[in-house]
């Protein structure tokens, strides 16, 4: 297939592009480039692509495309809370507009990167399935729910949207993010000797490695239409349903000498849920996630050491909110987070 991969210069897209290419697909990227320089280690070899803001996509960008994998978003709950109106403009309205353009251009499959955060304050002891009530508690998660609703309305016999509700990502990517839980805890442990948990450690989190997300999307590209059409799928593995305190313990094992410190200063996080991932395994026989949290912690620790992660990079270059604030301070982006030409 000729696949348009939005967000190809992001944390997940940088991992996904070579996986898609290795499967034989022609990958065309689309990215605003806001985080293209957030590189730890050797610069990645990007596929050819369009440097364009998601809000400025035209029919030309989707012409001749067989499928769209839509990762691009203003991602991260603090970012969404800082600028909720931009979160809805980019994540919701621009995403639905892209889907309409794709459908009108004859694109047959649209894989949308949603999130398990749509379950929000799920509570209870049962594993959350895709049929559970959606209770988003942040603008980021709410924007994902709205897109799913609008894409559902676009589905027809020739246009198949698929809602890939990823668990919280972890793992090394050449374009690192340090503001997601496992990546953050490993970095803090290496740089300070402490695995610092600000919550009380009790919330449940479903985690999934970036490489497993890439494999799931690649499998979904060519799966039979009837298995995926207009359906939501949780992406991850039950073995990686863990509490924040358990994540911290895994990090302490991966980083020799690091001590777990749970301050509890932010209190109990209302976002707590364990997730059932069996629907995707049933739709894609033979698929299963390969990475555990422990393996991911070891991988991250090795990568951070190998590529010389510094505290400044950890706090500034690989934290989305800090990158955008710095770009704003020097006038590289305007008030709407569009790059200045």
N, C-alpha and C positions, 0 to 999 in steps of 0.2 A: 504494500500500500504506500501511497504518498500521504504522509502524516504531518499535519500541522501541530507542533508542540508548543503551546504557549507557556511562558515562564521557563524557557529552555536555559536561561542563564541564572536560574535560581537554585536553591538547595536541592530540591527534588529533580528538577529538570536536567541538571548537570549529570546526575546519576542515571536518569532515564534515557537520555538521548543515545548513549552508546549501546544500551541494552536493546533499544528498538532497532538500531542499525545492525547489530549482530544478528537480529532475527530476520534481517533481509528487507526491512522497510526503508524507504527514502524519507528522511526526516528534514522538515523545514521548520526552523525556529521562529518564534515571535516573542519579543521581550522589550520592555522599556529600557533595560540596561541599568536600572538603579543599583543593582547589587552585583553587577558583572565583575567588579574588582574585588569582591569579598572572597579572595582566594587564599587557601592554606595549602602550600605545596606547589607542585608544578602546575602551570596554567593548563586548564582543560582544553581539549580540541573541540570547539563548538561546531555544530552543523551550520550550514548556510542559513541565514535567517533575516527577518525583518526587525529593524530597530524602531519600534513604534509603541506608543502608549495604548493599552487595551481599549481605552475610550475613543481612540482615533482609528480603529480598524475599519477597513473598507472592504467592499466585495472583492477587490483585487487580491487581497491577502488570502482569501479562501478559494480562489479560482483554481480548478484542477486538483483539488484536495479530495482524497477518499475518506479520510477520517480526521477528527480533531481530538487531541488530548489537551484538555484545558486545565492547566495548573496555575496559571498566572492569577495573583490576587494580592491584595494588601493583607498579608498574613501575620497573625500574632494578635492575641487578645489585647495587650496593652496598646498596640497601634490602633486597633479598632475602637477602643474606648477613648483614645485621645482625639480621634477625628471620625466619629461615627458617620457623619454625612458623606465623607470621602469613602469610607468603607462600603456604604450602600451604593454610591455612585460607581465605584470600580468593581467591587465584588458582585454586586447584584445587577444593576442596570447594564453595565458594559458586558457582563457575561451573557446575559439574555440576548442582548443585541448581537453579539458574536454568534450565538447559536442560531438566531434567525437568518443572519447572513449565510451561515454555513448550510442551513437547510435549503435556502433559496438557490444556493450554488450547486446543489446536488450532493452535498456531503451526506453520507448514509449513516455514519456512526459518530457519536459525540460522547466521549468519555469525560465526565465531569468530576474533578477532584473535590468531593465534599469532605465531611469530617464526622468522626464519632462525637465531636463536641455538640452536635445537634441534640444529643440526648440530655445534655446539661445535668441538672440535679435529678438524675434518674432515681437514686436511692434504692433501697431494698437489696435483697441478697440474690435475686435471680439474674441470670445473664440477660443482657439487653439484646433483643433481636431487632431486625429492621422494621418490624411492625409495632415497636414500642412507641408510646407518645413522644413527640419531640418537644423538649423543654429547654431551648437555648437560653443561656444566661448572659451572653455577650453580643455586641453588635456583629462581631466576626461570625459567630455561629448562627445568629439570626439571618445574616446575609446568605449563608449557605442554604438554609431552609427555604428562603424566598426563591432562590435560583432553582432548587429542585422542583418547587411548585410550578414555576413558569415553564421550565423545560418539559415537565409532564404534559402541559397544555400544547406543546409543539409536536409531541410525538405522533407519528403516523406510520403508515406502512413503508414509507421510504426514508424515514428519519428516526433513528434509534438513539435516544439519549440513555445513558447509563450513569447511575449515581454511585460513585466509588467513595464510600464513607471511610476514609483512612483513619486508623488509630493514630495516636501521637507519634510522629516520626522520630527516629534516632539513627545514629550511625555517621560514619565519616562520609563527607562529600567534598570534592575539591573546592566547592563554594559552600563553605561551612556556615551553619547557624549555631550560635552558642546560646540562644534564648529559648531553647526547647529542653525539656527536663533532663534527660539523660546526658545530652551533650554539655549542658550547663554544669551539672553536678560533677562530671568527670573533669572538666576544665578547672572548676573551683578547687577540686581535690588536689590536682597536680600543682596548681599555682599557690595554694595556701596551706595545704596539708589537712584541710577540713572539707568534709562533705556537708555543705551547709543547707539545711532545710528550714525554710521560714514558716511553713505551715506546721500543723501538728503531726503531719506524716500519715494520717489515717486515710485520706482520700484514695480511692482506687483509680488507676489509670490503665487504659489499654495502650500498649506500645507496639510499634512495627518498624522494622529497619527500612531505610530508604531503598535499598536494593530489592527488598521483597515487594515494596510498592511498585517499583519499576517492573518487576516480573509479573505482578498481577495485572497491571495496565496492558502490558504486552500480550498476555494471554487473552484479555478481554477484547482486544482488537479483532481477533480472528475466530472467536467463539461463535457458535450458531446464534443467529439473531433471536430465535425464539427463547433461548436460554437467558438472554440479557435484556431484552427490549423493555425500556421504560421501567426498569427495576432498580432498587437500591441494594447495595451490597456493603457489608462491613468488611474492611480489609485489615487483616491482622491474624493473630493466633491466640487462642485461649491461654496458652502457656505464658504469654506476656501480659496477662491481666495481673497487675501487681500494685501494691500500695506504694505511696511515695517513700515511706520508710523502708520498704523492701528494696526499692530502687537504690536508695542510699547505701544499703548494706552491700548490694552487688558492686557499687562503685568503690566502696572501701576495700573490697576483696581485689578489685582490679588495680587499684592504686595503692601499692604497698606503703604502709605507714600512715595512711589517711585515716582520720577519725570522724565518725558521724556526729554531727551537732544538729539537733532538732530544737530550734528556738521556740517554735509555736507562736511567734509574734504576730503573724497574720491570721491566726485562728484557723478554724476548720474551713476548708474550701468547699463551697456547695457543689462544685463540679466533681462528682464521684460516681463512677459507674464501671461495671464489668460487662464485657461484650461477648456475644455469641458470633462466631465467624463462619459458621457451618454452611450458610447459604451459598457463599462464593465457592467453597470447595465442592458443593453439590453441582453447581452450574459449570464448573471447570474441573472435570475429573482429573485427578493426579496432581492438582495444585495444592501446595501447602507452603507456609512460610519456613524459611531456613534458619533465620537468625533468632537467637535468644537475647534477652537483656544482658546477661552475663557476657556473652560473646561480643555484643556491641560495646560494652564498657571496656573490655580489653582492647578491641580494635581502636576505639577512640583514644585511649591512653597511649597506645603505640603510635598512632598518627600524630597526636599532639607533641609527643617527645621527638619523633622523627623530624617533624617540620618546624620545630622550635616555636611553639605557641607562646606568645607573651601576654602579660596581663593587659597591656594597652590594646592589643589586637582582640583579645577575648572580650573586653568590655566595649570596644568601639567599632572595630571592623566587622565583627561577627554577630552583633546585636542589631536587629532591624531598626528599632526605634532610634538608637544612637546614630546609625548610618544616615537615616533620613533627616535627623536634626542637624547633623553636620553638613549635609548637602544643602539644607535650607539656610544655614548660617553663612555659607559662602556664596549663596545665590545660584547654586547649581540647579535647584528646583524652585518652582513658584509655590504660591499658597495652596494650589491644588495638587501638589506633588508631581506636576509635569516637569520634565527636564527642560531647561532653558537651552535654546539653540545657540 
